């Protein structure tokens, strides 16, 4: 009598957050593309959009579960780029 494999247990996925966390980053216009490539190189940690192209302020949206990873990314990016995290009302 052949032994049939047991059905796999379905793992319940983590709960998706209801909203995204945001951080605003100010840097020089010529560094926007490099910042985007660095963000993509870290496994698409967040989504970047330009909030103000004249002032070169970027809005980075990310999962609240990845807050620690985002802080680590920003610290690493500061070593490669002159950037500052800004608080907007």
Phi and psi in radians as a Rosetta constraint file:
Dihedral C 1 N 2 CA 2 C 2 CIRCULARHARMONIC -1.232 0.35
Dihedral N 2 CA 2 C 2 N 3 CIRCULARHARMONIC 2.528 0.35
Dihedral C 2 N 3 CA 3 C 3 CIRCULARHARMONIC -1.552 0.35
Dihedral N 3 CA 3 C 3 N 4 CIRCULARHARMONIC 2.129 0.35
Dihedral C 3 N 4 CA 4 C 4 CIRCULARHARMONIC -1.486 0.35
Dihedral N 4 CA 4 C 4 N 5 CIRCULARHARMONIC 2.454 0.35
Dihedral C 4 N 5 CA 5 C 5 CIRCULARHARMONIC -1.187 0.35
Dihedral N 5 CA 5 C 5 N 6 CIRCULARHARMONIC 2.556 0.35
Dihedral C 5 N 6 CA 6 C 6 CIRCULARHARMONIC -1.244 0.35
Dihedral N 6 CA 6 C 6 N 7 CIRCULARHARMONIC 2.552 0.35
Dihedral C 6 N 7 CA 7 C 7 CIRCULARHARMONIC -1.149 0.35
Dihedral N 7 CA 7 C 7 N 8 CIRCULARHARMONIC 2.489 0.35
Dihedral C 7 N 8 CA 8 C 8 CIRCULARHARMONIC -1.250 0.35
Dihedral N 8 CA 8 C 8 N 9 CIRCULARHARMONIC 2.485 0.35
Dihedral C 8 N 9 CA 9 C 9 CIRCULARHARMONIC -1.353 0.35
Dihedral N 9 CA 9 C 9 N 10 CIRCULARHARMONIC 2.356 0.35
Dihedral C 9 N 10 CA 10 C 10 CIRCULARHARMONIC -1.451 0.35
Dihedral N 10 CA 10 C 10 N 11 CIRCULARHARMONIC 2.164 0.35
Dihedral C 10 N 11 CA 11 C 11 CIRCULARHARMONIC -1.407 0.35
Dihedral N 11 CA 11 C 11 N 12 CIRCULARHARMONIC 2.349 0.35
Dihedral C 11 N 12 CA 12 C 12 CIRCULARHARMONIC -1.339 0.35
Dihedral N 12 CA 12 C 12 N 13 CIRCULARHARMONIC 2.287 0.35
Dihedral C 12 N 13 CA 13 C 13 CIRCULARHARMONIC -1.259 0.35
Dihedral N 13 CA 13 C 13 N 14 CIRCULARHARMONIC 2.800 0.35
Dihedral C 13 N 14 CA 14 C 14 CIRCULARHARMONIC -1.158 0.35
Dihedral N 14 CA 14 C 14 N 15 CIRCULARHARMONIC 2.732 0.35
Dihedral C 14 N 15 CA 15 C 15 CIRCULARHARMONIC -1.323 0.35
Dihedral N 15 CA 15 C 15 N 16 CIRCULARHARMONIC 2.266 0.35
Dihedral C 15 N 16 CA 16 C 16 CIRCULARHARMONIC -1.267 0.35
Dihedral N 16 CA 16 C 16 N 17 CIRCULARHARMONIC 2.424 0.35
Dihedral C 16 N 17 CA 17 C 17 CIRCULARHARMONIC -1.193 0.35
Dihedral N 17 CA 17 C 17 N 18 CIRCULARHARMONIC 2.684 0.35
Dihedral C 17 N 18 CA 18 C 18 CIRCULARHARMONIC -1.370 0.35
Dihedral N 18 CA 18 C 18 N 19 CIRCULARHARMONIC -0.416 0.35
Dihedral C 18 N 19 CA 19 C 19 CIRCULARHARMONIC -2.511 0.35
Dihedral N 19 CA 19 C 19 N 20 CIRCULARHARMONIC 2.860 0.35
Dihedral C 19 N 20 CA 20 C 20 CIRCULARHARMONIC -1.735 0.35
Dihedral N 20 CA 20 C 20 N 21 CIRCULARHARMONIC 2.625 0.35
Dihedral C 20 N 21 CA 21 C 21 CIRCULARHARMONIC -1.495 0.35
Dihedral N 21 CA 21 C 21 N 22 CIRCULARHARMONIC 2.708 0.35
Dihedral C 21 N 22 CA 22 C 22 CIRCULARHARMONIC -2.328 0.35
Dihedral N 22 CA 22 C 22 N 23 CIRCULARHARMONIC 2.610 0.35
Dihedral C 22 N 23 CA 23 C 23 CIRCULARHARMONIC -2.426 0.35
Dihedral N 23 CA 23 C 23 N 24 CIRCULARHARMONIC 2.463 0.35
Dihedral C 23 N 24 CA 24 C 24 CIRCULARHARMONIC -1.874 0.35
Dihedral N 24 CA 24 C 24 N 25 CIRCULARHARMONIC 2.310 0.35
Dihedral C 24 N 25 CA 25 C 25 CIRCULARHARMONIC -2.153 0.35
Dihedral N 25 CA 25 C 25 N 26 CIRCULARHARMONIC 2.329 0.35
Dihedral C 25 N 26 CA 26 C 26 CIRCULARHARMONIC -1.967 0.35
Dihedral N 26 CA 26 C 26 N 27 CIRCULARHARMONIC 2.286 0.35
Dihedral C 26 N 27 CA 27 C 27 CIRCULARHARMONIC -2.668 0.35
Dihedral N 27 CA 27 C 27 N 28 CIRCULARHARMONIC 3.074 0.35
Dihedral C 27 N 28 CA 28 C 28 CIRCULARHARMONIC -1.235 0.35
Dihedral N 28 CA 28 C 28 N 29 CIRCULARHARMONIC 2.591 0.35
Dihedral C 28 N 29 CA 29 C 29 CIRCULARHARMONIC -1.009 0.35
Dihedral N 29 CA 29 C 29 N 30 CIRCULARHARMONIC -0.640 0.35
Dihedral C 29 N 30 CA 30 C 30 CIRCULARHARMONIC -1.219 0.35
Dihedral N 30 CA 30 C 30 N 31 CIRCULARHARMONIC -0.203 0.35
Dihedral C 30 N 31 CA 31 C 31 CIRCULARHARMONIC -1.753 0.35
Dihedral N 31 CA 31 C 31 N 32 CIRCULARHARMONIC 0.019 0.35
Dihedral C 31 N 32 CA 32 C 32 CIRCULARHARMONIC -1.081 0.35
Dihedral N 32 CA 32 C 32 N 33 CIRCULARHARMONIC -0.818 0.35
Dihedral C 32 N 33 CA 33 C 33 CIRCULARHARMONIC -1.107 0.35
Dihedral N 33 CA 33 C 33 N 34 CIRCULARHARMONIC -0.727 0.35
Dihedral C 33 N 34 CA 34 C 34 CIRCULARHARMONIC -1.100 0.35
Dihedral N 34 CA 34 C 34 N 35 CIRCULARHARMONIC -0.707 0.35
Dihedral C 34 N 35 CA 35 C 35 CIRCULARHARMONIC -1.064 0.35
Dihedral N 35 CA 35 C 35 N 36 CIRCULARHARMONIC -0.739 0.35
Dihedral C 35 N 36 CA 36 C 36 CIRCULARHARMONIC -1.096 0.35
Dihedral N 36 CA 36 C 36 N 37 CIRCULARHARMONIC -0.738 0.35
Dihedral C 36 N 37 CA 37 C 37 CIRCULARHARMONIC -1.160 0.35
Dihedral N 37 CA 37 C 37 N 38 CIRCULARHARMONIC -0.669 0.35
Dihedral C 37 N 38 CA 38 C 38 CIRCULARHARMONIC -1.131 0.35
Dihedral N 38 CA 38 C 38 N 39 CIRCULARHARMONIC -0.692 0.35
Dihedral C 38 N 39 CA 39 C 39 CIRCULARHARMONIC -1.121 0.35
Dihedral N 39 CA 39 C 39 N 40 CIRCULARHARMONIC -0.742 0.35
Dihedral C 39 N 40 CA 40 C 40 CIRCULARHARMONIC -1.167 0.35
Dihedral N 40 CA 40 C 40 N 41 CIRCULARHARMONIC -0.591 0.35
Dihedral C 40 N 41 CA 41 C 41 CIRCULARHARMONIC -1.187 0.35
Dihedral N 41 CA 41 C 41 N 42 CIRCULARHARMONIC -0.373 0.35
Dihedral C 41 N 42 CA 42 C 42 CIRCULARHARMONIC -1.610 0.35
Dihedral N 42 CA 42 C 42 N 43 CIRCULARHARMONIC 0.635 0.35
Dihedral C 42 N 43 CA 43 C 43 CIRCULARHARMONIC 1.256 0.35
Dihedral N 43 CA 43 C 43 N 44 CIRCULARHARMONIC 0.610 0.35
Dihedral C 43 N 44 CA 44 C 44 CIRCULARHARMONIC 0.902 0.35
Dihedral N 44 CA 44 C 44 N 45 CIRCULARHARMONIC 0.950 0.35
Dihedral C 44 N 45 CA 45 C 45 CIRCULARHARMONIC -1.058 0.35
Dihedral N 45 CA 45 C 45 N 46 CIRCULARHARMONIC -0.545 0.35
Dihedral C 45 N 46 CA 46 C 46 CIRCULARHARMONIC -2.716 0.35
Dihedral N 46 CA 46 C 46 N 47 CIRCULARHARMONIC 3.043 0.35
Dihedral C 46 N 47 CA 47 C 47 CIRCULARHARMONIC -1.885 0.35
Dihedral N 47 CA 47 C 47 N 48 CIRCULARHARMONIC 2.252 0.35
Dihedral C 47 N 48 CA 48 C 48 CIRCULARHARMONIC -1.827 0.35
Dihedral N 48 CA 48 C 48 N 49 CIRCULARHARMONIC 2.415 0.35
Dihedral C 48 N 49 CA 49 C 49 CIRCULARHARMONIC -2.455 0.35
Dihedral N 49 CA 49 C 49 N 50 CIRCULARHARMONIC 2.701 0.35
Dihedral C 49 N 50 CA 50 C 50 CIRCULARHARMONIC -1.541 0.35
Dihedral N 50 CA 50 C 50 N 51 CIRCULARHARMONIC 2.063 0.35
Dihedral C 50 N 51 CA 51 C 51 CIRCULARHARMONIC -1.442 0.35
Dihedral N 51 CA 51 C 51 N 52 CIRCULARHARMONIC -0.699 0.35
Dihedral C 51 N 52 CA 52 C 52 CIRCULARHARMONIC -2.526 0.35
Dihedral N 52 CA 52 C 52 N 53 CIRCULARHARMONIC 1.881 0.35
Dihedral C 52 N 53 CA 53 C 53 CIRCULARHARMONIC -1.295 0.35
Dihedral N 53 CA 53 C 53 N 54 CIRCULARHARMONIC -0.454 0.35
Dihedral C 53 N 54 CA 54 C 54 CIRCULARHARMONIC -1.324 0.35
Dihedral N 54 CA 54 C 54 N 55 CIRCULARHARMONIC -0.655 0.35
Dihedral C 54 N 55 CA 55 C 55 CIRCULARHARMONIC -1.588 0.35
Dihedral N 55 CA 55 C 55 N 56 CIRCULARHARMONIC -0.076 0.35
Dihedral C 55 N 56 CA 56 C 56 CIRCULARHARMONIC 0.993 0.35
Dihedral N 56 CA 56 C 56 N 57 CIRCULARHARMONIC 0.926 0.35
Dihedral C 56 N 57 CA 57 C 57 CIRCULARHARMONIC -1.876 0.35
Dihedral N 57 CA 57 C 57 N 58 CIRCULARHARMONIC 2.188 0.35
Dihedral C 57 N 58 CA 58 C 58 CIRCULARHARMONIC -1.873 0.35
Dihedral N 58 CA 58 C 58 N 59 CIRCULARHARMONIC 2.511 0.35
Dihedral C 58 N 59 CA 59 C 59 CIRCULARHARMONIC -1.865 0.35
Dihedral N 59 CA 59 C 59 N 60 CIRCULARHARMONIC 2.138 0.35
Dihedral C 59 N 60 CA 60 C 60 CIRCULARHARMONIC -1.958 0.35
Dihedral N 60 CA 60 C 60 N 61 CIRCULARHARMONIC 2.031 0.35
Dihedral C 60 N 61 CA 61 C 61 CIRCULARHARMONIC -1.732 0.35
Dihedral N 61 CA 61 C 61 N 62 CIRCULARHARMONIC 2.421 0.35
Dihedral C 61 N 62 CA 62 C 62 CIRCULARHARMONIC -2.649 0.35
Dihedral N 62 CA 62 C 62 N 63 CIRCULARHARMONIC 2.884 0.35
Dihedral C 62 N 63 CA 63 C 63 CIRCULARHARMONIC -1.236 0.35
Dihedral N 63 CA 63 C 63 N 64 CIRCULARHARMONIC 2.412 0.35
Dihedral C 63 N 64 CA 64 C 64 CIRCULARHARMONIC -1.056 0.35
Dihedral N 64 CA 64 C 64 N 65 CIRCULARHARMONIC -0.398 0.35
Dihedral C 64 N 65 CA 65 C 65 CIRCULARHARMONIC -1.240 0.35
Dihedral N 65 CA 65 C 65 N 66 CIRCULARHARMONIC -0.294 0.35
Dihedral C 65 N 66 CA 66 C 66 CIRCULARHARMONIC -1.863 0.35
Dihedral N 66 CA 66 C 66 N 67 CIRCULARHARMONIC 0.462 0.35
Dihedral C 66 N 67 CA 67 C 67 CIRCULARHARMONIC -1.112 0.35
Dihedral N 67 CA 67 C 67 N 68 CIRCULARHARMONIC -0.734 0.35
Dihedral C 67 N 68 CA 68 C 68 CIRCULARHARMONIC -1.109 0.35
Dihedral N 68 CA 68 C 68 N 69 CIRCULARHARMONIC -0.757 0.35
Dihedral C 68 N 69 CA 69 C 69 CIRCULARHARMONIC -1.126 0.35
Dihedral N 69 CA 69 C 69 N 70 CIRCULARHARMONIC -0.641 0.35
Dihedral C 69 N 70 CA 70 C 70 CIRCULARHARMONIC -1.170 0.35
Dihedral N 70 CA 70 C 70 N 71 CIRCULARHARMONIC -0.713 0.35
Dihedral C 70 N 71 CA 71 C 71 CIRCULARHARMONIC -1.087 0.35
Dihedral N 71 CA 71 C 71 N 72 CIRCULARHARMONIC -0.727 0.35
Dihedral C 71 N 72 CA 72 C 72 CIRCULARHARMONIC -1.116 0.35
Dihedral N 72 CA 72 C 72 N 73 CIRCULARHARMONIC -0.708 0.35
Dihedral C 72 N 73 CA 73 C 73 CIRCULARHARMONIC -1.087 0.35
Dihedral N 73 CA 73 C 73 N 74 CIRCULARHARMONIC -0.797 0.35
Dihedral C 73 N 74 CA 74 C 74 CIRCULARHARMONIC -1.110 0.35
Dihedral N 74 CA 74 C 74 N 75 CIRCULARHARMONIC -0.638 0.35
Dihedral C 74 N 75 CA 75 C 75 CIRCULARHARMONIC -1.131 0.35
Dihedral N 75 CA 75 C 75 N 76 CIRCULARHARMONIC -0.722 0.35
Dihedral C 75 N 76 CA 76 C 76 CIRCULARHARMONIC -1.187 0.35
Dihedral N 76 CA 76 C 76 N 77 CIRCULARHARMONIC -0.668 0.35
Dihedral C 76 N 77 CA 77 C 77 CIRCULARHARMONIC -1.186 0.35
Dihedral N 77 CA 77 C 77 N 78 CIRCULARHARMONIC -0.530 0.35
Dihedral C 77 N 78 CA 78 C 78 CIRCULARHARMONIC -1.096 0.35
Dihedral N 78 CA 78 C 78 N 79 CIRCULARHARMONIC -0.505 0.35
Dihedral C 78 N 79 CA 79 C 79 CIRCULARHARMONIC -1.246 0.35
Dihedral N 79 CA 79 C 79 N 80 CIRCULARHARMONIC -0.530 0.35
Dihedral C 79 N 80 CA 80 C 80 CIRCULARHARMONIC -1.659 0.35
Dihedral N 80 CA 80 C 80 N 81 CIRCULARHARMONIC -0.497 0.35
Dihedral C 80 N 81 CA 81 C 81 CIRCULARHARMONIC -2.289 0.35
Dihedral N 81 CA 81 C 81 N 82 CIRCULARHARMONIC 2.577 0.35
Dihedral C 81 N 82 CA 82 C 82 CIRCULARHARMONIC -1.422 0.35
Dihedral N 82 CA 82 C 82 N 83 CIRCULARHARMONIC 1.790 0.35
Dihedral C 82 N 83 CA 83 C 83 CIRCULARHARMONIC -2.388 0.35
Dihedral N 83 CA 83 C 83 N 84 CIRCULARHARMONIC 2.795 0.35
Dihedral C 83 N 84 CA 84 C 84 CIRCULARHARMONIC -2.439 0.35
Dihedral N 84 CA 84 C 84 N 85 CIRCULARHARMONIC 2.533 0.35
Dihedral C 84 N 85 CA 85 C 85 CIRCULARHARMONIC -1.531 0.35
Dihedral N 85 CA 85 C 85 N 86 CIRCULARHARMONIC 2.210 0.35
Dihedral C 85 N 86 CA 86 C 86 CIRCULARHARMONIC -2.006 0.35
Dihedral N 86 CA 86 C 86 N 87 CIRCULARHARMONIC 2.638 0.35
Dihedral C 86 N 87 CA 87 C 87 CIRCULARHARMONIC -1.841 0.35
Dihedral N 87 CA 87 C 87 N 88 CIRCULARHARMONIC 2.128 0.35
Dihedral C 87 N 88 CA 88 C 88 CIRCULARHARMONIC -1.898 0.35
Dihedral N 88 CA 88 C 88 N 89 CIRCULARHARMONIC 2.517 0.35
